[in-house]
Amino acid sequence: MLKPILLVEDDKRDLELTLLALERSQLANEVVVTRDGEQALNYLRRQGEYAGRSEGNPSLLLLDLKLPKINGLEVLEQVRASEQLRSIPVVMLTSSHEESDVLKSYQLGVNAYVVKPVDFKQFVEAISDLGMFWALLNEPPPGSQRVRRQG
């Protein structure tokens, strides 16, 4: 069984486009969607409504920058501060071109910063490439191995 991809996105249109792009990339990973930073952290920490979810971290965290409750930078900071979560690859997927947002994201330990393309075809290609790399090609650190399909 493959580890899920956690998508944190509050904008309905961007969420639909990202899910469609991931579907078109034909990744077999389940995509778990949370709509704000607080819900994402609850999922990652297995708290609240996610207390009963299966153990283990997602293979990838696709994180929007501008989120309600707890913004993407704060989520990233808390993920990187946690012994259990810090090895999760985090891709900031945002519409912000602000140099300060890019700089702060990298200072906090983001693995990649991707500005959402306006063109749908470009967006699908970008999401597909991200998913393929982080969910299939990237070799995670020892001890956080993704679960591979048996067969």
C-alpha positions as CSV (number, residue, x, y, z in Angstrom):
1,M,0.0,0.0,0.0
2,L,1.3,3.4,-0.9
3,K,1.5,6.3,1.6
4,P,-1.0,9.1,0.9
5,I,-0.3,12.6,-0.4
6,L,-1.6,15.3,2.0
7,L,-3.1,18.2,0.1
8,V,-3.8,21.4,2.2
9,E,-5.8,23.8,0.1
10,D,-8.7,26.1,1.1
11,D,-9.6,27.5,-2.3
12,K,-12.3,25.4,-3.9
13,R,-11.2,26.0,-7.5
14,D,-7.5,25.4,-6.8
15,L,-8.5,22.2,-4.9
16,E,-10.5,20.9,-7.8
17,L,-7.7,21.7,-10.3
18,T,-5.1,20.1,-8.1
19,L,-7.1,16.9,-7.6
20,L,-7.8,16.7,-11.3
21,A,-4.1,17.2,-12.1
22,L,-3.2,14.5,-9.6
23,E,-5.8,12.2,-11.1
24,R,-4.4,12.8,-14.6
25,S,-0.9,12.0,-13.4
26,Q,-2.2,8.5,-12.6
27,L,-0.5,8.2,-9.2
28,A,-1.9,5.4,-7.2
29,N,-1.5,7.3,-3.9
30,E,-4.6,8.2,-2.0
31,V,-4.9,12.0,-1.7
32,V,-6.1,13.3,1.7
33,V,-7.5,16.8,1.6
34,T,-7.5,19.2,4.5
35,R,-8.9,22.8,4.1
36,D,-6.8,24.8,6.7
37,G,-3.6,24.6,8.6
38,E,-5.1,23.5,11.9
39,Q,-6.8,20.5,10.2
40,A,-3.5,19.6,8.4
41,L,-1.6,19.6,11.7
42,N,-4.4,17.5,13.3
43,Y,-4.0,15.0,10.5
44,L,-0.3,14.8,10.7
45,R,-0.3,14.5,14.5
46,R,-3.2,12.0,14.5
47,Q,-5.3,14.3,16.7
48,G,-9.0,15.4,16.8
49,E,-11.0,13.9,13.9
50,Y,-7.9,12.1,12.7
51,A,-7.0,10.4,16.0
52,G,-8.0,7.0,14.6
53,R,-6.2,7.2,11.2
54,S,-3.5,4.7,10.3
55,E,0.0,5.4,11.6
56,G,2.7,6.8,9.4
57,N,3.4,10.0,7.6
58,P,2.2,11.0,4.1
59,S,4.7,10.5,1.2
60,L,4.3,14.2,0.4
61,L,2.7,17.4,1.8
62,L,1.4,19.8,-0.8
63,L,0.8,23.0,1.2
64,D,-0.9,26.2,0.2
65,L,0.7,29.3,1.7
66,K,-2.4,31.4,2.5
67,L,-4.6,29.2,4.7
68,P,-7.3,30.0,7.3
69,K,-6.6,29.4,11.0
70,I,-2.9,28.5,10.7
71,N,-1.1,29.6,7.5
72,G,1.2,27.5,5.4
73,L,4.4,29.0,6.8
74,E,3.3,28.2,10.4
75,V,2.4,24.6,9.4
76,L,5.8,24.2,7.7
77,E,7.5,25.6,10.8
78,Q,5.7,23.1,13.1
79,V,6.3,20.2,10.7
80,R,10.1,20.9,10.6
81,A,10.2,21.3,14.4
82,S,8.7,17.9,15.0
83,E,10.9,14.8,15.3
84,Q,8.2,12.6,13.9
85,L,7.2,14.9,10.9
86,R,10.4,16.7,9.8
87,S,11.3,14.1,7.1
88,I,8.1,14.6,5.2
89,P,8.8,16.3,1.8
90,V,6.9,19.6,1.8
91,V,6.1,21.4,-1.4
92,M,4.7,24.9,-1.1
93,L,2.0,25.1,-3.8
94,T,0.9,28.7,-4.0
95,S,0.0,31.7,-6.1
96,S,2.4,34.0,-4.3
97,H,5.4,35.3,-6.2
98,E,6.4,37.4,-3.2
99,E,10.2,37.1,-2.7
100,S,9.6,37.3,1.1
101,D,7.3,34.2,1.0
102,V,9.8,32.2,-1.1
103,L,12.7,33.2,1.1
104,K,10.8,32.4,4.4
105,S,9.6,29.1,3.0
106,Y,13.2,28.0,2.2
107,Q,14.5,29.3,5.6
108,L,11.9,27.1,7.3
109,G,13.0,24.0,5.3
110,V,10.5,23.6,2.4
111,N,11.7,21.1,-0.2
112,A,10.3,23.0,-3.2
113,Y,8.3,26.2,-3.8
114,V,6.0,26.1,-6.8
115,V,3.9,29.0,-8.0
116,K,0.6,27.7,-9.4
117,P,0.6,28.2,-13.1
118,V,-2.5,30.1,-14.5
119,D,-2.6,27.9,-17.6
120,F,-4.4,24.7,-16.8
121,K,-2.2,22.5,-19.0
122,Q,0.9,23.9,-17.3
123,F,-0.7,23.3,-13.9
124,V,-1.6,19.7,-14.7
125,E,2.0,19.1,-15.9
126,A,3.5,20.7,-12.8
127,I,1.3,18.7,-10.4
128,S,2.0,15.5,-12.3
129,D,5.7,16.1,-12.2
130,L,5.6,16.9,-8.5
131,G,3.6,13.8,-7.6
132,M,5.8,11.5,-9.7
133,F,9.0,12.8,-8.2
134,W,8.0,13.0,-4.5
135,A,5.7,10.0,-4.3
136,L,7.6,7.6,-6.6
137,L,11.1,8.7,-7.4
138,N,12.4,10.4,-4.3
139,E,14.2,8.1,-1.9
140,P,13.1,9.0,1.6
141,P,15.5,9.0,4.5
142,P,16.1,5.6,6.3
143,G,13.4,4.9,8.9
144,S,10.7,6.8,7.0
145,Q,10.6,4.4,4.0
146,R,7.5,4.6,2.0
147,V,5.5,1.4,1.9
148,R,5.9,-0.3,-1.4
149,R,3.3,-2.5,-3.0
150,Q,3.8,-6.2,-2.5
151,G,3.3,-8.4,-5.5
